[in-house]
Amino acid sequence: MCGRSTYKLTWEQIVRLYGLTLAPAPHNFEPRFNVCPTTTIDTIIAPEGKRELMRARWGLVPGWWSKPLKELKLATFNARAETVTTKPFFKMAFKRKRCLIPVSGYYEWQDTPGGKQPWYFTPRDGSPALTIAGLWDEWNAETGEPLKSRTMIITEPNEFVAEVHDRMPVLQSRFVRPSNQAVAASRLWCRISCNERSAAVCRSTC
């Protein structure tokens, strides 16, 4: 499971990498070296095909959740690619609310005889960001204010990550450079559609 990441991107880098409209920075982009579940982080969504940055809680709260947030005991910060189309907490978001999650890198811990050894994964080509496939939703909180939240999709590891851990995020590798191909890829993932073929692509992208 992926439960720790870093975020050192600037607003200008986000705009360039994901083809957003350049405008005044929506918030203070201070480096964060220990991003964990339940914290609020940047997410890229594409309502009606236009990409924009959204702040969202890490840990999905589905829109249909009817109990207080404190009663949500399940760990929803990761969604397994193998079951994302069938699990009640994720299947509606997979159909309608996909997103991209930029991170500078992420941590996994390897079990060793001496204890857990942390490993830090970053883009191999020197890009400032890894782009992870995700899902998001909006829930009406007890306060009456809508709460936006999201989850990372995880899958089986590639050969490199498998030496450390048995899971890894679904990485959208075509987003590491600003290009028309990256724009097309973002529209492909974030579009409103769901079928067995898209689920298979989700499981195999890494």
MOPE-V340213 format. One record per backbone hydrogen bond with DSSP energy under -0.5 kcal/mol. CO is the residue of the C=O (numbers start at 1). NH is the residue of the N-H. If there is no record, write none. Layout:
((CO NH) (CO NH))
This chain:
((1 3) (3 37) (4 107) (5 35) (6 104) (6 105) (7 32) (10 14) (11 15) (12 16) (13 17) (14 18) (15 19) (15 20) (27 29) (28 30) (32 7) (35 5) (36 39) (39 58) (41 56) (43 45) (43 54) (44 100) (45 52) (46 49) (47 50) (49 51) (52 45) (54 43) (56 41) (57 59) (57 150) (58 38) (60 62) (62 65) (68 71) (69 72) (71 73) (74 76) (76 60) (77 152) (79 154) (80 83) (80 84) (83 86) (83 87) (87 90) (87 91) (90 94) (91 95) (92 96) (93 97) (97 136) (99 134) (100 44) (100 102) (101 132) (103 130) (105 6) (106 121) (108 119) (110 117) (112 115) (115 112) (116 118) (117 110) (119 108) (119 121) (121 106) (123 126) (130 103) (130 132) (131 172) (132 101) (133 153) (134 99) (135 151) (137 149) (139 141) (139 147) (141 144) (145 141) (146 148) (147 139) (148 57) (149 137) (150 59) (151 135) (152 79) (153 170) (154 81) (155 168) (158 162) (159 163) (160 163) (161 164) (161 165) (168 155) (169 171) (170 133) (171 173) (172 175) (173 176) (177 179) (179 183) (180 184) (181 185) (182 186) (183 187) (184 188) (185 189) (186 190) (187 191) (191 193) (195 199) (196 200) (197 201) (198 202) (199 203) (200 204) (201 205) (204 206) (205 171))
